[in-house]
Amino acid sequence: MSTHSSPPAAAHAVPAAHHEDNQLIAERREKLKAMRQQQADGKGVAFPNDIKPTHRAEALFANYNDKTNEELEPLALKVHVAGRMMLKRVMGKASFATLQDASFGPSGGRIQLYINNAGVGDDVHAAFKHWDLGDIVAASGTLFRTKTGELSIHADSIRLVTKSLRPLPDKFHGMADQEVKYRQRYVDLIMDEAARKRFMARSQAVSGIREFMVAHDFLEVETPMLHPIPGGANAKPFKTHHNALDQEMFLRIAPELYLKRLIVGGFERVFEINRSYRNEGISVRHNPEFTMMEFYAAWWNYIDIMAFTEVLIRDIAQKVCGSLQLSYAGKPVDLSQPFERLTIREAILKHTEAGENVDNAQWLTHALKKLGMNEEKNRLSTRSLASLQVLYFEETVEEKLWQPTFIMEHPTEISPLARANDQRPEVTERFELYITGREFGNGFSELNDAEEQAARFNSQVDAKDSGDDEAMFYDHDFIRALEYGMPPAGGCGVGIDRLMMLLTDSPSIRDVILFPALRREA
C-alpha cells in the first residue's frame, strides 16, 4: 500500500489561467458559430475574402498627421483600411478601435477608428461591441482628427473579416516566456513591434546583400540541398533516405564544393544565399538550420576576399542601420575603421600573457589541460604546434575580439579545402572574421591542386576512421572537377544569422530566426 501527500487530482491540476483561456476560446467559438448560422441564413459571410484595403496606417500618418482637423475636413478624404483590432473602447453611442496593419513607422502601423450609430448604423455598431481583440477588421470612412488630437477614421462601414478564436496576450505584459515567443512567432509578431522591425531588417539585409553582390558582377546560383556526400565544412550532417534513388542522402552542411564546381565550369564569380544544416549543438550562437551567404571569385586570393568582405559588411550595416557606429550588448562596435588583421600567433601575443610560450607545444598542451581540455578527446599529444595555437586562441582570445578583426593563417591540418601558404606550408591562406567575440565569416584562397586536395581528403578519411565524426568524406566527383582545372580563386562564407544579431542588437540567434529549432511540444 502506498500513500500520497496530496489527492490524485492535484498531480494534474491545470493553472487557473489555462481554464480562463479555455473559457474565452469557448466564448469566441460560440460567436463564430453564430456567424456561421447567419451565413447559412443568407445574412453575410463568416470569412469574407472580397476585402481590398487601399490605405496603410503609416502612409496616412506620413501624409496627414501634420494637418489640423480644420485642414482635413475640406478634404473629406475617404480611406479603406484593414488590420487586427488591438484596442477597443465602447462608450455607449460611440466606440473606438485601433487597427494594426503591416506598415512600419512612427505610428507602429496603427490607426484609430471612430464608430457610432450615425456612421455605421445601429445594428452594425451593436454587433461591433461583441467583437474581440485580435479580430481582423476592415473599415472605410473619412479621415479626421479627434478632440484629443489623434488622427482617426470616422467609419461609415466596418466588417469583421476573420474571427480570432484565441485571446491575445495581455497588452501590458505581452509574451513574457521567451520560448513561447520563439515557438509562437506569429503571436510575437502581432504583439511586439520590435520583433516585426527586427525581421523587416533581416529582409532588408538579405536584399541588400543580393544587390551588392550583383552590382559587383557576381552571378547568383542555386546548388543542391540534398547531397550524396556531405562536404564543404567540418560538421556532422543530418541524414535522410531518398526513396526513388534508394540511397542515403545528407542535408547540405555547406554549398562550397558545388560552387567551386561552377568556377571550374567557367563562371568566374558566383554566390548563393543558402540554408545549411548541421546536426550539432544549439546555443545562443548556433541553430541546426541556418542561413549564410557563400561567394567565390576566380583570380582573387584571401587578401582580396578579406578586403571585399569588409566592404560588404559595411555596406549592409549602412543599409540596415543607417550608421557604421553600432552598439551591441551595451558596448560600441565601430565598423568605420579598417578591420584589424592578425595571425593566430599575433592574436595570442596581443591578448594573452603567453609571451614566448606561444611557440612551445609542451607549454600550450599543459595550458589547454588547465583550461579543461581532455587529452583523449582533443588528441592534444598528436597535434602540431599550429593546431595547439588554434585551440589556445579559441579558449583565451576569441571572446576578446570585440571590434572587427580578421584572424589569419589557420593550420593546414584543420583547413582541408584551403590553399597552403607557399612560404609556410603548415598554415593556409585562410581567415576568420570576428566581431563581438564571435565568428562571422570564414574565407580563404581556394586549393585548386587536384592531387593535393585528394591527399587532404584522404587525411580527413583517416580522421573519420579514428572517430572524428565531423571530418570530411572523400568526394571523388569534386576531385574529378579539379582535375579539369580550376583557376586560382578565393571564397568566403558569411553567417547571415550572426550578422543580424549584430545589426539588431539581439542576444540570441533565436531572436533573428523566424522559426528556430525547438524541442517538440509534449
Disulfide bonds with the S-S distance in Angstrom:
none
